């Protein structure tokens, strides 16, 4: 068992590291439980980030995360690269259990992020890692000069399709509606890319193959007509689900599993527990809004600690 700290931040995306920067600069020496395999959050699977203010030429997602981490560490934040497996958030001293030990703190900032949403169709699990992927930057290279599909119509799917068009012979963008949700700048780039073919009003209903993925079975959402699309790789890019599972029996969440906060603050239903980033955000889910809410959580935690001390 370690000493009781002022702040533990659970999560190491833009929200987590920003919370760490602010609490570190306030002299609170935060400990960041950064995660084992998925440290850095969703931006680790992104290529160019073009809309984070201050980077007019764009910055690679992993590079941005490295900079946020080093900024936090420069001011005294410490990180452990392990997963929080259990949290006891109810007492005045909160306890975070990890594979590398148990850590205690007076406040905990939950920056748990989100996980890939799955298609939940037959064949998805079977061919996961054998053609089905959730990360173009990780796996795109394996499908050089082959037929690739991307499922989804948001900014993520558009970004993935544009990235993959440098590898695949054709990139099939499969979207269930007749227009993209993605921003106009990305939608225009999709329309202008000769290697990207958009399949409008289409959903994947099954994935088939023998050793590896060979065919995506599509259904027209208007006519119900089925068709077979031969593909070697299929990238699922249909959004994310909040990663609140580890705390949802203690913290009040909404029907979608997003942690509820007392807006405009980041306070949760438990004293000393604050939440920020994708795990609270249905709507915006941008790196910059996550970073902004991480800042708010840090200031809220700081105020909480000051108030506690004023009563001691
Ligand atoms: P998103 O905006 O929620 O889009 C998810 C897409 O997947 C939607 O087009 C949705 O279809 C589709 N979808 C959802 N469930 C589906 C299912 N079961 N089967 C088939 N399709 C399904 O998620 P996102 O694209 O991951 O983006 C998340 C946030 O990150 C957004 O705020 C986005 O702006 C941001 N982001 C920004 C950038 C950038 O600016 N460069 C890059 C990536 C992400 P419908 O359209 O029919 O709902």
Boltz pocket constraint, residues with backbone or C-beta under 6 A from the ligand:
constraints:
  - pocket:
      binder: B
      contacts: [[A, 48], [A, 49], [A, 50], [A, 51], [A, 117], [A, 118], [A, 119], [A, 151], [A, 152], [A, 153], [A, 154], [A, 155], [A, 156], [A, 157], [A, 159], [A, 174], [A, 176], [A, 177], [A, 179], [A, 180], [A, 181], [A, 203], [A, 237], [A, 238], [A, 239], [A, 240], [A, 283], [A, 284], [A, 285], [A, 286]]
      max_distance: 6.0
